Amino acid sequence: MKLYIPARSYLVKFAQVRYGSSVVINRKDSFSHLCMMYLILGRHRSDYARSVDKSERYNDRLTLDVSKTLLHDWGSYHVTPFTTVNINQFLDKEFKAEFILFVREKLAMGFKIVQAIDAFREFYGLFEEDIADETLKKNLQRRGVWKRKTKHVSIGRGVLQQPRQLCRA
């Protein structure tokens, strides 16, 4: 049985390279267990309402191939916005971790940052429309892999110690 989960386009391409064109859900890996957990669990109305807004920004769909016997063993399934958001968040964390490791390996081999990002894009078949270069660079900055050169404006001691003036009407 095929289930279609809305997802961001770069996450769909990442999952297709990592798990295959149709992600097979079985009992062997952690991603399968996570997907089954989110598909089976019923959610409260508050969880559903909180995640509806987030689920509308996904522009592609991820194909999950689930056997009927597995669904029969585990019970029924619910594809809700909660399921969509959580599966996408898990894939996004895996994507970012893979990206950081890939770039660090390329930097150790002597590549420049831009070359490493381009190699990552080529490996996973990603385009600028899927995920922007600025997003990838910010991810590198947040993880401490790359520091952008910026001018630091020093604030003098006199500026910080000026007395505060109060306005009285």
N, C-alpha and C positions, 0 to 999 in steps of 0.2 A: 504494500500500500504506500502510495506517495503522498507526503504532506508538504505543503508549500508554506514557508514562513517568510513574511516580509523582512528584508534585510537591506543594508547599505551595499552598494555595488562593489566596493573594495573588499568587504567582508565575504561576499559571495565568491569572488575570484580567489581570495585567500583560502576559503574552505574547499573550493574545488581543487586547488593545487595540493592542499594538505591531506584531504580526506577522499578525493575523487569527485567526479562530476555530479554524482548523486550520493550524498552522505548516507552511508549505510549505518543504521542504528542497530547495534548488537550489544551484547553484555561484556564486551572485551575492553573497552576504553572509557576514560573518564568523561569524554564529551558525550558519548552515548548515554551514560548514566545520568548526566546532567539534563540532557534533552528529555529523557523519559520522565525524570522527576518533575520537570516543569510542565510536560504534557499531561501528566496524570493528576497532579495536584489541583484540586479545586481552589479557587481564590475567593477572598471576601470582596464585597462590592467596592470597598475603599481602595484596595489594591488595583482593581480594574479601572476605576476612575482616574487614579493617579497616573497610570501608564498609557492611557488612551492618547494623550497629546504627544507623547514620545513616539508612539508606534506609527503615527501618520507621516513621519519624515523619511521613511524607508522607501527607496525607489526601485528595488529589485527583489527577487525572491530566492530563497534558499530551498533546495529540494532535499527533503529527508525521506529516505527509503526505510520503512518500518515493516517488518514481517507481521502478518496477521496473528501468528502464534505468539509473538512477543507481546502484542497488544492484548491478546486474550489472556496471557499469563499475568500481565501487569494491570489489566483493567482498561477502562475507557480513557480517552484523551480529550483535552480541551485546548484548542489553539486560541488563546486570548491575547490581548495586548500585553498583559503581564508576561506571558510566555515569550512573545516576540522580543520585548525589551530585554529580558534576562538572557536569552540565547545570544542576542546581538552584543550585549555587554561582555559576556564571556568570550565571544569571538574577538571582540575589540581588544580585550586584555591580551589574548594570545597573539593577535596581530602586532600589537605594540612591543611585546616581549621578543617576538621573532625579528621584528625590524631592528631593535636595539642590538641584538646578538649579531645579526647579519652585518650591520654597519660597523660594529666593533671589530669583527673578523676582517672586513675589507680594509679598515684603517690600519690594522696590524700588518696587513700585506702591503701597505704603502699607497693605498688609494687615497684620493682626496674625498672630502665630504660629498660633494656634488656627484662625483663618479660612483661613490658607494650607494647613494640614493637612486641614481639612474640604474645601477646594477640590480638593486632590489625591485624597482619598478619593472624592469625587463624580466626578471625571474618569475614574478607573480602576474605579469601581463596587465599592470596597472597603468592608467592614463591620468592626465591632469584632471579630467572630469570626474574621475573616481575619487581621488583624494589629492588635495592641493599640496604643492611643495612646501608652502609655509606651514601647513599642519604637520608635515613630517619633520621639518626643521624645529618647530616648537617642541615636538615630542623629544627630539634629541637634546634640546636645551634643558627640558625638565628633568631628564635622566642624567644630566651632567656629562654627556658624551661630547657635546659641542658647545662652545661659548661664543656668542656673537660679539664682535668687536664694536663697542659703543663708547661714546665720549662720556666720561663721568664728570658731572658738575659738582664741584666741591662747594659746600656751604660754609661760609666763614663763621667764626665764633661770634662775631658781633651781630650777625643776622639772627642767630638763634637766641641771643640774650637780650634782644630789644624788649623794653617793657611793653606790656599789653595796655592798650588804651581802651578805656571803657566809654561808650557813648551813653550820654544821659539825655533823655528827652524832656 
